[in-house]
């Protein structure tokens, strides 16, 4: 999948959005980039995940340096998490993702994002119920539309 010349500019602009969210929230690859690459660019789920990982390496490193300069980085914790993340990602996660049918991987990815969104929702009592209702409603409507369209 080689981008056309006009799409190159779109990718650069979108990269700016990813960089903004990466620095602001510590996210970008999975939450923002993969849906864009799959839904807008037409990439397969596996290709989108591979591109996302490649983009996030330099972006995450640049943002980690900025956080470290502000005193919000712990080298030991990062190193310990990386010690488990690198082999588990390479030998288990990435390998398994290559073996899964794309439809299954997309379903797992979507489920993961909804579960994380629900888990991250602030426990604000009644004020949170409306947000949760909107999230669940959007998921149900989205799933219904996908089923009706047969995709």
C-alpha positions as CSV (number, residue, x, y, z in Angstrom):
1,X,0.0,0.0,0.0
2,X,1.9,3.0,-1.3
3,X,0.1,6.4,-0.7
4,X,-0.7,8.6,-3.6
5,X,0.9,12.0,-3.7
6,X,-2.2,13.9,-2.4
7,X,-2.5,11.3,0.4
8,X,1.1,11.9,1.5
9,X,0.0,15.4,2.8
10,X,-3.0,13.8,4.6
11,X,-0.7,11.3,6.3
12,X,1.7,14.1,7.4
13,X,-1.2,16.2,8.8
14,X,-2.7,13.1,10.5
15,X,0.7,12.4,12.0
16,X,0.5,15.8,13.6
17,X,-2.8,14.8,15.2
18,X,-1.3,11.5,16.4
19,X,1.7,13.4,17.8
20,X,-0.5,15.8,19.6
21,X,-2.6,13.1,21.2
22,X,0.5,11.0,22.0
23,X,2.1,13.8,23.9
24,X,-1.2,15.0,25.5
25,X,-2.6,11.6,26.6
26,X,0.2,9.1,26.1
27,X,-1.8,7.4,23.4
28,X,-1.9,7.5,19.6
29,X,-1.1,4.3,17.9
30,X,-3.9,2.0,18.9
31,X,-6.6,4.4,19.7
32,X,-6.2,7.0,16.9
33,X,-3.9,5.7,14.2
34,X,-5.3,2.1,13.7
35,X,-8.9,3.2,13.2
36,X,-7.8,5.9,10.8
37,X,-5.6,3.5,8.8
38,X,-8.3,0.8,8.6
39,X,-11.4,3.0,8.1
40,X,-10.0,5.9,6.0
41,X,-6.9,4.5,4.3
42,X,-8.3,1.0,3.7
43,X,-5.4,-0.9,5.3
44,X,-5.8,-4.3,6.7
45,X,-5.9,-4.6,10.5
46,X,-2.5,-6.3,10.6
47,X,-0.9,-3.6,8.2
48,X,-2.4,-0.8,10.3
49,X,-1.0,-2.3,13.5
50,X,2.4,-2.7,12.0
51,X,2.5,0.9,10.7
52,X,1.2,2.2,14.0
53,X,4.0,0.4,15.9
54,X,6.6,1.8,13.6
55,X,5.3,5.3,13.9
56,X,4.9,5.2,17.6
57,X,8.6,4.3,18.3
58,X,10.0,7.7,17.3
59,X,7.0,9.6,18.5
60,X,7.0,7.8,21.9
61,X,10.7,8.3,22.3
62,X,10.4,12.1,21.6
63,X,7.5,12.5,24.0
64,X,9.3,10.4,26.7
65,X,12.2,12.8,26.5
66,X,9.9,15.8,26.9
67,X,8.2,14.1,29.9
68,X,11.6,13.3,31.4
69,X,12.7,16.9,31.1
70,X,9.6,17.9,33.1
71,X,10.5,15.3,35.7
72,X,7.6,12.9,34.8
73,X,9.5,9.8,33.8
74,X,10.9,6.9,35.8
75,X,13.7,5.1,34.0
76,X,13.7,2.0,36.2
77,X,9.9,1.5,35.9
78,X,10.1,2.0,32.1
79,X,13.0,-0.4,31.8
80,X,11.2,-3.1,33.9
81,X,8.0,-2.8,31.9
82,X,10.0,-2.9,28.6
83,X,11.8,-6.0,29.9
84,X,8.5,-7.9,29.9
85,X,6.9,-6.0,27.0
86,X,9.5,-6.6,24.3
87,X,9.7,-10.4,24.4
88,X,5.9,-10.8,25.1
89,X,5.0,-8.4,22.2
90,X,7.4,-10.0,19.8
91,X,7.1,-13.7,20.5
92,X,3.4,-13.7,21.6
93,X,1.3,-10.7,20.6
94,X,2.7,-9.8,17.2
95,X,3.1,-13.5,16.2
96,X,-0.5,-14.3,17.3
97,X,-1.9,-11.2,15.5
98,X,-0.3,-12.4,12.2
99,X,-2.1,-15.8,12.6
100,X,-5.5,-14.4,13.3
101,X,-8.1,-13.8,10.6
102,X,-8.4,-10.0,10.0
103,X,-12.1,-10.1,11.0
104,X,-11.3,-11.8,14.4
105,X,-8.4,-9.3,15.1
106,X,-10.7,-6.3,14.3
107,X,-13.3,-7.7,16.7
108,X,-10.8,-8.2,19.5
109,X,-9.4,-4.7,18.9
110,X,-12.8,-3.1,19.0
111,X,-13.8,-5.1,22.2
112,X,-10.5,-4.1,23.8
113,X,-11.1,-0.4,23.1
114,X,-14.6,-0.5,24.5
115,X,-13.5,-2.3,27.7
116,X,-10.6,0.2,28.2
117,X,-13.0,3.1,27.6
118,X,-15.4,1.8,30.2
119,X,-12.6,1.1,32.7
120,X,-11.0,4.5,32.3
121,X,-14.3,6.4,32.7
122,X,-14.1,8.5,35.8
123,X,-16.2,7.3,38.7
124,X,-18.3,10.4,38.9
125,X,-21.5,8.9,40.1
126,X,-24.7,10.0,38.3
127,X,-22.8,12.4,36.0
128,X,-21.0,9.4,34.6
129,X,-24.2,7.5,33.8
130,X,-25.0,9.8,30.8
131,X,-21.5,9.3,29.3
132,X,-21.7,5.6,29.8
133,X,-25.1,5.5,28.2
134,X,-23.8,7.4,25.2
135,X,-20.8,5.0,24.9
136,X,-23.0,1.9,25.1
137,X,-25.5,3.4,22.7
138,X,-22.9,4.3,20.2
139,X,-21.4,0.8,20.4
140,X,-24.8,-0.9,19.9
141,X,-25.8,1.4,17.0
142,X,-22.4,0.9,15.4
143,X,-22.6,-2.9,15.7
144,X,-26.2,-2.8,14.4
145,X,-25.2,-0.8,11.3
146,X,-22.3,-3.1,10.7
147,X,-24.6,-6.1,10.8
148,X,-27.2,-4.6,8.6
149,X,-24.5,-3.6,6.0
150,X,-23.1,-7.1,6.2
151,X,-19.5,-6.0,6.9
